[in-house]
Amino acid sequence: MTTQRLVRLVTSVLIVSILLPIILSLWLAHRQANDLFNQEMDGYADRILARTQRVKDQVRTALNEINRFKGEPCSLEHLRQLQKVSYIHQYIQGIFYLDNAVKPCELLRNTLSQKVPNSEFVTPGGYRVWLTSRYDLQTNDNMIAVSRGKYMVMIDPDSMIDVLPHPAYPLHAAIISTRNHRVIASNYAIDPDIWQNALHTFQPVIEHNGVVYKQQLLPPVGGILLTWSTTNPIDNSWYHQLLFWLPVGLVLSALASFLMLRILRQLQSSHYRILDAIKAGEITVHYQPIVALKSGRIIGAEALARWQQPDGHWLPPDMFIPLAEQTGVITQLTEHIVSSVFSEMGRWLAQHPEQHISINIAATDLYSSTLPALMSQQCARWGVEPSQIAIELTERVLVSPEKALPVLQSYRQAGHPIYIDDFGVGYSSLSYLQELEVDTLKIDKCFVDTLACNPVTAHIIEIAKSLNLSMVAEGIESECQRDWLVAHGVQSGQGWLYSPSLPKKAFMAWAQENRRQTDAER
């Protein structure tokens, strides 16, 4: 990705970072308003359910108490007991003795009209429940009758929904029979058309013409609890919530904009940051040993760039190397790596002519007129043979072999071995290797990690053998991997099984200890 495209991408992210927190704050305000509305509706329904349960408990208790009366029916004692039980239970409107055979009890008998058709049912506990439309006072109000044994109690269904809602939320409730869809009790007029056309089937939640309806089953009374409210409270609450969330969104938007602007400025100045890091010596070289797999003896190393940040952490090369390519300073960086390798390891290489160091170069470096001269000059200065400095190229950046071939030939003529790195993950082909005339093939770590199950690895090895190329396996982390590679003819490798990349002094100490151990094993 070019710097220009990267800047456009960051600019797009900047615009999103400005708008997204504001949009999110609007959404959160609306979501919070909806949540509060639903909480109030659910809380209101829960309070009605709790009231319904209390009424049910009082009915059961009253019937159990009066059925325990053992005295003479219709006596003064019996009458007082009926009055007492009715009085101490808040939601009991009246208690009646049902034994019609007793003549003196006529005044205590129920004078209700006939039961509402299809309203009677028996609860699992054995209580008979039905709906009647008239009470002793000759009113037409709905009443619920519950009987067990020889007694019946009357309750006003309105008492089950007589619960005050939150003053800011105009909530309403109704109890509707599940048998004939008759409204048993309601604290607010419900449109019959809405009930018959929109709510005739049980649905937990439905919104119709700006009104939210919620339904819950009430098995104890054979009905449905219907609660409803207009959505106006949501709009009113949304404005209040917006007073909180919008400032938060604006603050987050400003903060995100500030951070993205900083990133944008940093991206735009990456060219100078990398150049400054090169001049200040912040970008250093670490060396990962390369060993002969059969003997484990060191035969060289790969030079790897490392950039330590001011806070102490190391910036991965896969972050700043592409950035250097995008900002056009990759050649300066490569020349810095080459100079650092010779200044740190030139004397060591001259003292150990059997060792070599491979240096990665980018595709852009192939067209540098100064890099070949720098290598030739440094080799002569330190007394290092050109064969000790290998040129390592990543295969996926060599998209044009016809342009790369003359440059690689000039390096080979000067005595530098040519390595192809990460083979198999880019533009792999047999003719590709033949055209480039390389010396060594490096097997990428992704193939080493899957030796047992990836047939491509064995195929790559056979390609290298057919072209008489030496092989270096990367990312070796276990003895099993090493043994498999040795068995398949891979000559050398590198990885954490032997050593991670090391700074100059640590690498030299490791190399000395490695030679001592391998000499002793011989």
Secondary structure as GFF3:
##gff-version 3
##sequence-region A 1 522
A	DSSP	alpha_helix	3	67	.	.	.	ID=ss1
A	DSSP	alpha_helix	76	88	.	.	.	ID=ss2
A	DSSP	beta_strand	94	97	.	.	.	ID=ss3
A	DSSP	three_ten_helix	103	108	.	.	.	ID=ss4
A	DSSP	beta_strand	121	122	.	.	.	ID=ss5
A	DSSP	beta_strand	128	132	.	.	.	ID=ss6
A	DSSP	beta_strand	143	148	.	.	.	ID=ss7
A	DSSP	beta_strand	151	155	.	.	.	ID=ss8
A	DSSP	three_ten_helix	157	160	.	.	.	ID=ss9
A	DSSP	beta_strand	172	177	.	.	.	ID=ss10
A	DSSP	beta_strand	183	186	.	.	.	ID=ss11
A	DSSP	alpha_helix	192	197	.	.	.	ID=ss12
A	DSSP	beta_strand	205	208	.	.	.	ID=ss13
A	DSSP	beta_strand	211	218	.	.	.	ID=ss14
A	DSSP	three_ten_helix	219	221	.	.	.	ID=ss15
A	DSSP	beta_strand	223	230	.	.	.	ID=ss16
A	DSSP	alpha_helix	232	268	.	.	.	ID=ss17
A	DSSP	alpha_helix	270	280	.	.	.	ID=ss18
A	DSSP	beta_strand	283	292	.	.	.	ID=ss19
A	DSSP	beta_strand	298	308	.	.	.	ID=ss20
A	DSSP	beta_strand	314	315	.	.	.	ID=ss21
A	DSSP	alpha_helix	317	326	.	.	.	ID=ss22
A	DSSP	alpha_helix	330	351	.	.	.	ID=ss23
A	DSSP	beta_strand	356	361	.	.	.	ID=ss24
A	DSSP	three_ten_helix	364	367	.	.	.	ID=ss25
A	DSSP	alpha_helix	371	382	.	.	.	ID=ss26
A	DSSP	three_ten_helix	386	388	.	.	.	ID=ss27
A	DSSP	beta_strand	389	394	.	.	.	ID=ss28
A	DSSP	three_ten_helix	395	397	.	.	.	ID=ss29
A	DSSP	alpha_helix	401	413	.	.	.	ID=ss30
A	DSSP	beta_strand	418	423	.	.	.	ID=ss31
A	DSSP	alpha_helix	430	436	.	.	.	ID=ss32
A	DSSP	beta_strand	440	443	.	.	.	ID=ss33
A	DSSP	alpha_helix	445	448	.	.	.	ID=ss34
A	DSSP	alpha_helix	455	466	.	.	.	ID=ss35
A	DSSP	beta_strand	470	473	.	.	.	ID=ss36
A	DSSP	alpha_helix	479	487	.	.	.	ID=ss37
A	DSSP	beta_strand	492	493	.	.	.	ID=ss38
A	DSSP	alpha_helix	504	521	.	.	.	ID=ss39
###
